[in-house]
């Protein structure tokens, strides 16, 4: 699944591709997307200029010149592809946008779980999301207060988008490594000092992800993660072999030596 840095990289690319462009055609290529992009919605979108592309958590927002918004979510395997308008559509293309520069943009997804919905200016999308981890207004004191009643282990708790927008499985466990916190620690038991380390760890892990955001797009990351997908490899801090456990049905990697 793409994580926040990978979605941010996709947004920056999409912003560059669509700057001052007008949508001249739109076609849903799969029945799942056709249900939300029917003929009436297509008529509202075609002919509109794209005025900007922003991100909120893992959601992408394409802003149109009439104030409407297209809300896009990659889900598990979504991605953007770009080609000449007269070229064959890429494999697993689910929605096609033709722009006035002779290019076509495709929302691709082998599982067809990606979503795209149109929202009128009078009814913008409502997203039940917490603050972004990198928001400078977010303080350790605020995060500690929100965690006070969370009785579950800290790593799964961090995946609650109502708490922090955009934190995914990979970066939650990377943050725990940076903060030297065991991912099994009950969230409500974290002291303010440990929450301060955790917030700093989140920001460090995400900053690293922004620099190395090609992992999701290419399947290759030149700089390995600190713990993710490194079962049995030595910890970069204390050389203890990395251990894998399962939490809430998802893999978690951590170091038993320095994550107490």
C-alpha positions as CSV (number, residue, x, y, z in Angstrom):
1,X,0.0,0.0,0.0
2,X,1.4,3.5,-0.8
3,X,2.2,5.4,2.3
4,X,2.1,9.2,2.9
5,X,5.5,10.0,1.3
6,X,4.6,7.9,-1.8
7,X,1.2,9.7,-2.1
8,X,2.9,13.0,-1.7
9,X,5.3,12.1,-4.5
10,X,2.3,11.2,-6.7
11,X,0.6,14.5,-5.9
12,X,3.7,16.5,-6.8
13,X,3.9,14.7,-10.1
14,X,0.2,15.0,-10.8
15,X,0.4,18.7,-10.0
16,X,3.2,19.2,-12.6
17,X,1.3,17.2,-15.2
18,X,-2.0,19.1,-14.8
19,X,-0.8,22.7,-14.2
20,X,-3.1,25.0,-16.2
21,X,-4.6,22.0,-18.1
22,X,-8.2,21.5,-19.1
23,X,-10.0,18.2,-19.1
24,X,-11.3,17.5,-22.6
25,X,-12.5,13.9,-22.0
26,X,-13.1,11.5,-19.1
27,X,-13.9,7.8,-19.3
28,X,-14.3,5.3,-16.5
29,X,-12.8,2.0,-17.6
30,X,-14.1,-0.3,-14.9
31,X,-17.6,-0.8,-13.5
32,X,-16.5,0.2,-10.0
33,X,-15.4,3.6,-11.1
34,X,-18.3,3.9,-13.5
35,X,-20.7,3.9,-10.6
36,X,-19.3,7.1,-9.2
37,X,-18.4,8.7,-12.5
38,X,-21.6,8.3,-14.4
39,X,-22.7,10.4,-17.5
40,X,-24.1,13.2,-15.4
41,X,-20.9,13.6,-13.4
42,X,-18.8,13.3,-16.5
43,X,-20.6,16.3,-18.0
44,X,-19.8,18.4,-14.9
45,X,-16.1,17.5,-15.2
46,X,-15.3,17.6,-18.9
47,X,-14.4,21.2,-20.0
48,X,-13.2,22.2,-16.6
49,X,-9.7,23.5,-15.9
50,X,-7.6,22.0,-13.1
51,X,-6.6,24.8,-10.7
52,X,-4.5,22.7,-8.3
53,X,-3.8,19.3,-6.7
54,X,-3.4,19.0,-2.9
55,X,-3.2,16.1,-0.4
56,X,-4.9,15.4,3.0
57,X,-3.5,12.3,4.6
58,X,-3.4,9.7,1.9
59,X,-6.2,11.4,-0.1
60,X,-5.6,13.4,-3.2
61,X,-7.8,16.4,-4.1
62,X,-7.9,17.7,-7.6
63,X,-9.4,21.2,-7.6
64,X,-11.5,22.4,-10.6
65,X,-12.2,25.9,-11.7
66,X,-15.9,25.8,-10.7
67,X,-14.9,25.0,-7.1
68,X,-15.7,21.3,-7.4
69,X,-13.2,18.7,-6.2
70,X,-12.2,15.2,-7.4
71,X,-11.3,13.1,-4.4
72,X,-8.9,10.3,-5.2
73,X,-7.6,7.4,-3.1
74,X,-5.1,4.8,-4.3
75,X,-6.3,2.2,-1.7
76,X,-3.9,-0.8,-2.0
77,X,-2.3,-0.5,-5.4
78,X,-3.5,2.6,-7.2
79,X,-1.1,4.7,-9.2
80,X,-1.1,7.5,-11.9
81,X,0.2,6.8,-15.4
82,X,0.7,9.3,-18.3
83,X,0.8,8.7,-22.0
84,X,-0.1,10.3,-25.3
85,X,-3.8,10.6,-25.7
86,X,-3.8,8.4,-28.9
87,X,-1.6,5.6,-27.2
88,X,-3.0,2.4,-25.9
89,X,-4.2,2.6,-22.3
90,X,-1.8,1.0,-19.8
91,X,-2.7,-2.3,-18.2
92,X,-5.1,-2.1,-15.3
93,X,-6.3,1.5,-16.3
94,X,-9.5,2.3,-14.4
95,X,-10.1,5.9,-15.2
96,X,-8.8,7.9,-18.2
97,X,-8.6,11.7,-18.3
98,X,-7.6,13.4,-21.6
99,X,-6.1,16.8,-21.2
100,X,-5.8,19.7,-23.7
101,X,-2.0,19.2,-24.1
102,X,-2.6,15.9,-26.0
103,X,-1.7,13.8,-23.0
104,X,-3.9,11.3,-21.1
105,X,-3.7,10.5,-17.4
106,X,-4.8,7.1,-16.2
107,X,-5.7,6.0,-12.7
108,X,-4.4,2.4,-12.7
109,X,-5.0,-0.3,-10.1
110,X,-4.7,-4.1,-10.6
111,X,-7.2,-4.7,-7.9
112,X,-9.6,-2.0,-9.0
113,X,-10.0,-0.8,-5.4
114,X,-9.0,2.8,-6.1
115,X,-11.7,5.4,-5.8
116,X,-12.4,8.7,-7.4
117,X,-15.5,10.8,-6.5
118,X,-16.8,14.2,-7.6
119,X,-17.8,16.8,-5.0
120,X,-19.6,20.0,-5.8
121,X,-18.3,23.4,-4.5
122,X,-21.3,23.5,-2.2
123,X,-20.5,20.1,-0.7
124,X,-16.8,19.6,-0.4
125,X,-15.5,16.2,0.7
126,X,-15.6,15.7,4.5
127,X,-12.6,13.7,5.7
128,X,-12.6,12.5,9.3
129,X,-8.8,12.9,9.7
130,X,-6.6,14.0,12.5
131,X,-3.7,16.4,12.0
132,X,-0.7,15.6,9.8
133,X,2.3,14.3,11.8
134,X,4.5,17.0,10.2
135,X,2.1,19.8,11.1
136,X,4.2,22.2,13.3
137,X,1.1,23.0,15.3
138,X,1.0,19.4,16.6
139,X,2.7,19.2,19.9
140,X,3.8,16.2,22.1
141,X,1.3,17.5,24.8
142,X,-1.6,17.3,22.3
143,X,-0.6,13.8,21.1
144,X,-0.2,12.6,24.7
145,X,-3.6,13.8,25.6
146,X,-5.2,12.0,22.6
147,X,-3.4,8.8,23.6
148,X,-4.5,9.0,27.2
149,X,-7.6,6.8,26.6
150,X,-6.1,4.5,24.0
151,X,-5.8,1.0,25.5
152,X,-4.3,-0.8,22.5
153,X,-0.6,-1.2,21.5
154,X,0.9,1.9,20.2
155,X,1.8,0.8,16.7
156,X,-1.8,-0.2,15.7
157,X,-3.1,2.9,17.4
158,X,-0.9,5.1,15.2
159,X,-2.8,3.7,12.2
160,X,-6.0,5.3,13.3
161,X,-6.4,8.1,10.7
162,X,-8.7,10.0,13.1
163,X,-5.7,10.4,15.3
164,X,-3.0,11.2,12.8
165,X,-3.7,11.6,9.1
166,X,-1.6,9.6,6.7
167,X,0.4,7.4,9.1
168,X,0.7,3.9,7.6
169,X,2.0,0.5,8.8
170,X,5.6,1.0,7.6
171,X,6.2,4.5,9.0
172,X,4.4,3.7,12.3
173,X,6.9,0.9,13.0
174,X,9.8,3.0,11.7
175,X,8.8,5.8,14.1
176,X,8.7,3.4,17.0
177,X,12.3,2.3,16.2
178,X,13.5,5.9,16.0
179,X,11.8,6.6,19.4
180,X,13.2,3.3,20.9
181,X,9.6,2.3,21.9
182,X,8.4,-1.3,21.7
183,X,5.4,-1.4,19.3
184,X,3.5,-3.6,21.9
185,X,3.6,-0.8,24.5
186,X,0.1,0.3,25.5
187,X,-0.5,3.7,24.1
188,X,-2.0,5.2,27.2
189,X,1.0,4.3,29.3
190,X,3.5,6.4,27.3
191,X,4.9,9.2,29.3
192,X,5.1,12.7,27.8
193,X,8.9,12.2,27.3
194,X,8.3,9.1,25.3
195,X,5.5,10.7,23.3
196,X,7.9,13.5,22.5
197,X,10.4,11.0,21.2
198,X,7.6,9.2,19.2
199,X,6.5,12.4,17.5
200,X,10.1,13.2,16.6
201,X,10.5,9.6,15.3
202,X,7.4,10.0,13.1
203,X,8.8,13.2,11.6
204,X,12.2,11.7,11.1
205,X,10.8,8.5,9.4
206,X,8.5,10.5,7.1
207,X,11.3,13.0,6.2
208,X,13.4,9.9,5.2
209,X,10.4,8.6,3.2
210,X,10.1,11.9,1.3
211,X,13.8,11.7,0.3
212,X,13.4,8.0,-0.7
213,X,9.8,8.0,-2.0
214,X,10.6,5.8,-5.0
215,X,10.1,2.6,-3.0
216,X,6.4,2.2,-3.8
217,X,6.6,3.3,-7.4
218,X,9.6,1.2,-8.4
219,X,9.8,-1.6,-5.8
220,X,13.4,-0.5,-5.1
221,X,14.7,1.5,-2.1
222,X,18.4,2.2,-2.1
223,X,18.5,3.0,1.6
224,X,16.8,0.2,3.6
225,X,14.3,0.9,6.3
226,X,15.5,0.6,9.8
227,X,13.2,-2.3,10.7
228,X,10.5,-2.8,8.1
229,X,10.8,-6.1,6.2
230,X,14.2,-6.9,7.8
231,X,13.5,-10.0,9.8
232,X,16.8,-11.4,11.2
233,X,19.0,-8.6,10.0
234,X,21.0,-6.7,12.6
235,X,19.6,-3.6,14.1
236,X,21.4,-0.5,12.8
237,X,21.6,0.8,16.4
238,X,22.5,-2.2,18.6
239,X,22.9,-5.1,16.1
240,X,20.3,-7.3,17.7
241,X,18.4,-9.3,15.0
242,X,15.2,-7.7,13.9
243,X,12.0,-9.6,14.9
244,X,8.7,-9.8,13.1
245,X,5.4,-10.1,15.0
246,X,1.7,-9.7,13.9
247,X,-0.4,-6.9,15.3
248,X,-4.1,-6.5,14.2
249,X,-3.5,-8.8,11.3
250,X,-0.5,-6.8,10.0
251,X,3.2,-7.4,10.2
252,X,5.3,-5.4,12.7
253,X,9.1,-5.4,12.7
254,X,11.1,-4.1,15.7
255,X,14.3,-4.6,17.7
256,X,14.1,-6.5,20.9
257,X,17.4,-5.0,22.0
258,X,16.8,-1.3,22.0
259,X,13.0,-1.0,21.7
260,X,12.1,-1.6,25.3
